[in-house]
Amino acid sequence: MNDNTINNRRKPIPAFVVGALAGTVAALLLTPKTGKEVRTGIRNGAGRLKNGTRDRVGGVKGAVKSVVSEARHAYSDEMGRRSTEQIARRTGA
């Protein structure tokens, strides 16, 4: 195998994205819809994408906040436990 074949196998995702974009552009240019209908469809699709992304990001933010809060509580509990053990060792209890 030559180097070009190996390099092409390592980049399937970018090639897929470029192909998908080219197909989308071709579909838009060859569609029997009017320009106004195409623009409206693009605008609606972009709006759905934006809203879906916002919802997913909001969900991820909530999950991250929850995990951080749990980690803080666990850390605080552990530090309190260690402090209590150290005091007990010092006082011989």
N, C-alpha and C positions, 0 to 999 in steps of 0.2 A: 504494500500500500504506500502511496506517496503522502507527503505532508498535507496536501490540500484535502484529501479524503478524510484524514484523521481530524483536521481542523473543522471540517464541515459537520462531522458527527458530534462535535462538542457543542454546537450552537443550534439545537433544534428549536428551542423556544423563540429566540429572536426571528428565525426564519419563518416560523409559524405566524408570529405577530405581523410581520411584513406582508406575508401572503394574505392574512385575514384583512389587513388594511387595504391592500390592492383589490381584493374581491369586493370590499365595501364600496370603494371609490367606483369601481366598474359598475356595480349594481346601481349606485346613485346616478351615474351618467347615462345608463341605458334604460332606466325606469320610464314607463309611460306616464308618470305623474307630472303635474306642473311643478314649476320651481317653488311656488308657494306651498304646495302640498309636501314637497320634499323638505323644505325648511321647517315646516310645522312638525313633521315627523322627527326630524333631527332635534328640534327644540324639546319635544315631548320626551324623546329617549334620553336626552341629556338631563332633563329634570328628574326622570325616574332614577337614573344612575346617581345623580347628586343626592337625592333623598335616601336611596338605598345605602350609599356610602356613609351618609351622616348617621343613619340608624346603626350601621355596623360599628362605626367609630365610637358612637355613644355607648354601645354595648361593651366594647373593649375597654373604654375608659372606666365604666362601672366595675367591670371585673378586676381591672388593675387596682382600682381604689380599694376594693374589698380585700384583695390579696395583700396589699401594703398594710392595710389596717390590721389584718390578722397577724402579719409578721411583726408589726410594732407591739401588739399585745403579747405575742409569744416572747419577744425579746425582753420586754418589760417584766414579764412574769419570771423569766429565767434569771434576769439580773437580780430581781428581788429574792429569788430562791438562793442564789449564790451568796448574796449579802447576808442572808439569815444564817447560812451554813458557816460563813467566815466568822460571824459574831459568835456563833455557838462554839466554834473551835477556840476562839480567843478566850472566851470566858470559861471554857472547860465544861460546858453544859452538854 
